[in-house]
Amino acid sequence: QILELYMVVGGIPFYLKAINKNLSIPQNINLICFNKKGLLFGEFKNLYASLFNDSEIYEEIIRIIASKRRGVARTELVKNLKLSSAGGRLNKRLLELEQTGFIISFKPYGFAKKGICYRIIDEYSLFYLDWIETFSQNLNKKTRFTDFWNEVSQTSRWLSWAGYAFESICYEHIDNIRDALKIPHTAVVSSWQYFPEKNKKEENGAQIDLLFDRPDDVITICEIKYHKNLYVFDKQEAKSLLNKIDVFKKRTGTKKQIVSVLITAVGIKQTMYSEEIICKTLSAVDLFKK
């Protein structure tokens, strides 16, 4: 549940002060996020206004980037901007958002033409845009505030979103992942995906959450899995990962050694498949080590 809270407020001390120790995590989230008087209910605009001049422009950038879970290419970002144009000012704003921990930049592996991509790593911004804003837009004067979050946090929709949020937390703590895996800081951080054309049904697609292209002719592929309990790497998971590696090798033509890493929320339940295929496992504990 601590990780669930982090997905909402991040590590911001001011937000954490609002947590009532006598309430459960879902009750706290319901109180501060889904209540008109809650600290985070209307905090989004206040947050950006307190940090940036012309804050509505920064909000627009964040909204566009947040609309794509795998990240947005700079060229696509420019096409969708209405309040800002390309050039030096946009570069400056993107740099400011990166330096203040709202976004991270990366280059998708093997797609040099796509250029730099960006994804959101600020927990509150992600949570607000996907949950609080939608909730607030459906409010009316007769709305009664019920135990909204306790109900939502048990749904498959939340579990799916939590997986996405956990990926963002991993990107936010990329240096800790490097250290835990003893990967040189000269390694290039990236992601990769391939979706076959509709008329090529015999081909398999693949998506790699996070990878490190290392200077020692090794590529470390990280599978990121969010689960509230120990993650079970079974036969089906093994087949899926081996397919990803096979597609990755074929489509990129890489001759480098592939090393598989599994990053989970609370750890892994060892199986014959995990022992054979996974070289290293990390949990959320490793992400927050100082």
Order of alpha helices (4+ residues) and beta strands (2+ residues): alpha-alpha-alpha-alpha-alpha-beta-alpha-alpha-beta-beta-alpha-alpha-alpha-alpha-alpha-beta-beta-beta-beta-alpha-beta-beta-alpha-beta-alpha
